[in-house]
Amino acid sequence: MSDSADTGTAGEASDRSLTEGDRSGGDPPDPFDTAELRAAVLASWRGSPTRFREDANAEEDLRLGGYRDRLLVELAQNASDAARTAGVPGRLSVRLVDGELRVANTGRPLDATGVAGLTALRASPKRAEPSVGRFGVGFAAVLAVTDAPRLATAEGGVAFSAARTRDEVAALAESSEETPAAVRELAARGGEVPVLRLVWPTDERPPEGFDTEVRLPLREDVDPGGLLAYMAEQVVDLLLALPSLCEVTIGDRHYSSAGSTDDRMVIRTPDTTRTWLTERATGEWPESTLTGVGVEQRSHARWWLCWAVELDGDGAVLPPSTDVLHAPTPTEERLSLPARLLAGVPVEPDRRRVSDSPATAVVLDQAAHTYPELLSRLDPLERTALVPEPGFPLSDTDERLREAVVQRLRESAWLGAADGSTVAPRRATVLDHFSSELVELLGEVVPGLLRAELSEPAHASALRAVGVHRMGVAELVEVVSGLDRPAEWWHRLYDALLPVERTDRTAREELTALPVPLADGRTVTGVRDLLLPGDGAEEAVAELAELDVTGLRIAAAEAVHPLLERLGARWAGASDLLDAPALVEAVHNSVADARAGADPMRLAEPVLRLVGEAGSRDWLGALALPDADGEVRRADELLLPEAALLEVLDPRAVGPDAPLRTVAGSVLERCSPERLRAVGVLDSFAVLVEEEPDTPHEGIADAEVWWREQERLRGEEWPPSRFVGVRDLDLVAEDVWPEALRLLTANPETARAMREPGGYTPWWIARFAVLEGRSPRQWRTPDAERLAGLYDPVPDVGVDRETLRLAGVRTELTVTDTADAADLVARLADPERGVRAGLTMAAHRALAEAVACERVDSGEIDPPRAVRSVSSAVISADRAVVLDEPWLLGVFEPALVVAGGNSYEFDAEALAELLDLPLASEQGVVEILGQGVTQAWRDVARVPAACELLGAAVPYGEVELRDGLRVRTSEGEHRVHWWVDDGGAVYSERSPDGLARALAWTMDRWQDRFTLAALLADPDATTLLR
């Protein structure tokens, strides 16, 4: 036993020397009754065969397990509790003095109860009061560096010593007959004893300014410098975890903390100053959550927690990359939250892990419940930095805490709203496209709309994690649809959305559905057909705004914005506004509306104002205006009172029940004649224009007849791309047509219509106008002498030749249509007319050509009873034939032959069809009498020479020559100069005249027959030169 008691180290000898020295001067005071405590422990060791081993094992568990490496943490924790209990600022000083680590603190000093707690391995003296520690056993952490810890207070001190404990255990053998179990266990453990079970009094005092000091003689294996450095690394965490601790000094390094009213804690270190935002909470565990918790912990049934996040100098969050749960000192529970959690949560005996218990769930739930309060203390733009980012949890505790925190964040109001309030994420909305102006405008429209800055990409991930709804352009447009806001508000909205349209191609289509306030006070959806009022249309817009024009969408001037134009709206100057489809339709319906009771001038006045800026339109003639009798008429059915047209119109054409009427005087008082003319009110003849017509123009005289004629003549080229025609020609009085023609040609527009080839206007005037009792085309101009006999010269009607020509008075021989052909056929058959032979053939040529070209439908002309022959004689049609081959003229009397020239000059069959006459070649069988000599043309005398002089090749083929050529027809025998039979064989008498005609026909040079006759008579070059 004595051997065991003598074992020890040099440090133990020093410990023993210190206590023995105290005895030499007398026993020190024992204010904490340590002797009684020792006696009780020794009695338990002596009386129980296992108690010493149990105490030794328990202390070893604490020293090697939960409290290993927690020296500063546990001492600071006790110092914080002492300061809080005493109600004084907690200060902690750690220094090295003569190989001892000395840790002094302020606060309630050690008392007898505290000493008893230090000697009780599983008992705490803090049961009835809140504290940071769970058990009073944290002091066991000192054993990591010493075997002889001491504590000094103003009332005295206490000391623990491994060496003296071994002595006490060895002494047990001296007082017992048998070797106590404790002595045997001491030997078995190699001299290891539970250091903190036996305590002795000392007479040491703490340094000035402190209430308690722990003195720890360091073992030889402890590095003092390394120990201080390790402790310095923990100070900041301890100041955060222990709010009652305000100052910590480690060697010569000083640390302090100071709180503020806004829950910010400033921690100053020797190197820097760090600011932390904290949110704390405390409470009591419900009794139901303490199941399975020891009695010692049950009596200490308060929990506490603190969230802390570091801030930079500008108040911005500096979240840690990773952290652990502090309980209150670091555990091994890794957390991924952007804020540090320090909490009085139940931990496993080794204090490394959180215990899985209902009490733990209470603290974690309260931590999640408190987390939004931490965010609310930050600037609104910094709060999202504390939203846990999506990712894999780092531990079970991390997963549980993250889920609870995120859920609580979704339900709590902490996000800054546009209206200055806070809103919960599940009720919040953030804009995909944002600006301060846009958020300001929509703040009163979109419930829970967040501040503009929260739409920045930096906040997107956090807002998505807590389920904030993102509003895109389509939804934004839907939200503002139906709002009743002034035009200026909409202008501001368009201004805020313009950057969106410029940067997001997909947004453009969605923005086209934006509401737009109109000049008439309505708000419509979408920019389709929207007109933006431009310069020159302001007054008209104001007047139109007072009308209910269906489909007319003119934006309010205050809302006009470039965005609307980019989305498809059109600028509406006077011209654009006038051409708006809705206004065009309103004009077309204006007569019906006025007859139903509407005031025609309410629409007419703005339209006339626009016309003054934009000019005329063809469709404006439909505009309703009152006439002189107060009745409503189309503008193009009205005349100005001083209209020149009144001078040439039939009096029956103007009046209450007539096609035309004069405009009301009240209209003239409000609108100028120029503007009235622009909308179709008549001053002179008016021209109708229609683009791409497909049917005859309605309401214009005889247009359908003209259309059918042109359709037959032009075929595939019909209908025309444009119709132009002068209207009201049928209303002209018959006796004033010369004046009407002068009026028509005086106006450039109507004059152009008269000059249009094949146009309606010249067509109608030529047929239906009246000049001295006849239509213009029944006259010829006086200088058209070639037509003399067929047409009479027009009398002097005071109209110049060009006007007469435009009106259809003939200057040349033409056949334009069936009626024209019928008239010419009748004139040729008139025996009272002296028509020259040349004019007769020209007329027949023109008729044949008109039939062949289908300008004339011969089926619509009655066959004439008489015709004019080539001798200019008028004969009965029953006796006449149409000459279709030149050799046949030898067997018919010229007075019975109708022709238009040589056979190659006109279509004989077309003329025969028109006149219903037979062709000459159809009149019976012709027999060629007698026999002749057949020769090749090259062998016929003088033929080669004549062809050479004419510059033509001698034709192939043959000709049958006779001294006299006779043929027989049904009328008898006839001598002829040449002939061609039905088989194409050519016959000729031996004379230059007959041979020349046969040769010219064979060579297809009929026009050279007279030249050939001369050359055959005298085949000399001089013949051509005479």
Secondary structure as UniProt FT lines:
FT   HELIX           2..6
FT   HELIX           10..24
FT   TURN            31..32
FT   HELIX           34..47
FT   TURN            49..50
FT   HELIX           51..64
FT   TURN            65..69
FT   HELIX           71..86
FT   STRAND          90..97
FT   TURN            98..99
FT   STRAND          100..105
FT   HELIX           112..119
FT   TURN            121..122
FT   TURN            125..128
FT   TURN            136..137
FT   HELIX           138..144
FT   STRAND          150..153
FT   TURN            154..155
FT   STRAND          156..159
FT   HELIX           162..172
FT   TURN            173..175
FT   HELIX           181..188
FT   TURN            189..191
FT   HELIX           195..197
FT   STRAND          200..202
FT   TURN            208..209
FT   STRAND          212..217
FT   TURN            220..221
FT   HELIX           224..241
FT   TURN            243..244
FT   STRAND          245..250
FT   TURN            251..252
FT   STRAND          253..259
FT   TURN            261..262
FT   STRAND          264..268
FT   STRAND          273..284
FT   HELIX           287..290
FT   TURN            291..292
FT   HELIX           295..298
FT   TURN            299..300
FT   STRAND          302..311
FT   TURN            313..314
FT   STRAND          323..326
FT   STRAND          330..335
FT   STRAND          340..343
FT   TURN            349..350
FT   HELIX           358..376
FT   TURN            380..382
FT   HELIX           383..386
FT   HELIX           396..411
FT   STRAND          415..417
FT   TURN            418..419
FT   STRAND          422..423
FT   HELIX           425..427
FT   STRAND          429..431
FT   HELIX           436..442
FT   TURN            443..445
FT   TURN            447..448
FT   STRAND          449..450
FT   HELIX           452..455
FT   HELIX           457..465
FT   TURN            466..467
FT   STRAND          469..471
FT   HELIX           473..480
FT   TURN            481..482
FT   HELIX           487..503
FT   HELIX           505..511
FT   TURN            512..513
FT   STRAND          515..518
FT   TURN            519..520
FT   STRAND          523..525
FT   TURN            528..529
FT   STRAND          530..533
FT   TURN            535..536
FT   HELIX           538..545
FT   TURN            550..551
FT   STRAND          553..555
FT   HELIX           557..559
FT   HELIX           562..566
FT   TURN            567..568
FT   STRAND          570..572
FT   HELIX           574..578
FT   HELIX           581..588
FT   HELIX           590..595
FT   TURN            596..597
FT   HELIX           600..614
FT   HELIX           618..622
FT   STRAND          624..627
FT   TURN            628..629
FT   STRAND          632..634
FT   HELIX           635..637
FT   STRAND          638..639
FT   TURN            641..642
FT   HELIX           644..647
FT   HELIX           651..653
FT   TURN            656..657
FT   STRAND          660..663
FT   HELIX           665..670
FT   HELIX           673..678
FT   TURN            679..680
FT   STRAND          687..691
FT   TURN            698..699
FT   TURN            701..702
FT   HELIX           703..714
FT   HELIX           715..717
FT   STRAND          722..726
FT   HELIX           729..731
FT   HELIX           734..736
FT   HELIX           737..746
FT   HELIX           748..755
FT   TURN            757..758
FT   HELIX           760..768
FT   TURN            772..773
FT   HELIX           776..778
FT   STRAND          779..780
FT   TURN            782..783
FT   HELIX           785..787
FT   TURN            789..790
FT   STRAND          791..793
FT   HELIX           801..807
FT   HELIX           818..828
FT   TURN            831..832
FT   HELIX           837..852
FT   TURN            853..854
FT   HELIX           858..860
FT   STRAND          866..868
FT   TURN            870..871
FT   STRAND          874..876
FT   TURN            877..879
FT   STRAND          881..882
FT   HELIX           886..890
FT   HELIX           894..896
FT   STRAND          897..898
FT   TURN            903..905
FT   HELIX           908..915
FT   HELIX           920..922
FT   STRAND          927..929
FT   STRAND          933..936
FT   HELIX           937..939
FT   TURN            941..942
FT   HELIX           943..950
FT   STRAND          958..962
FT   STRAND          966..969
FT   TURN            970..971
FT   STRAND          972..975
FT   STRAND          978..980
FT   TURN            982..983
FT   STRAND          986..989
FT   HELIX           992..1003
FT   HELIX           1006..1008
FT   HELIX           1009..1017
FT   HELIX           1021..1025
//
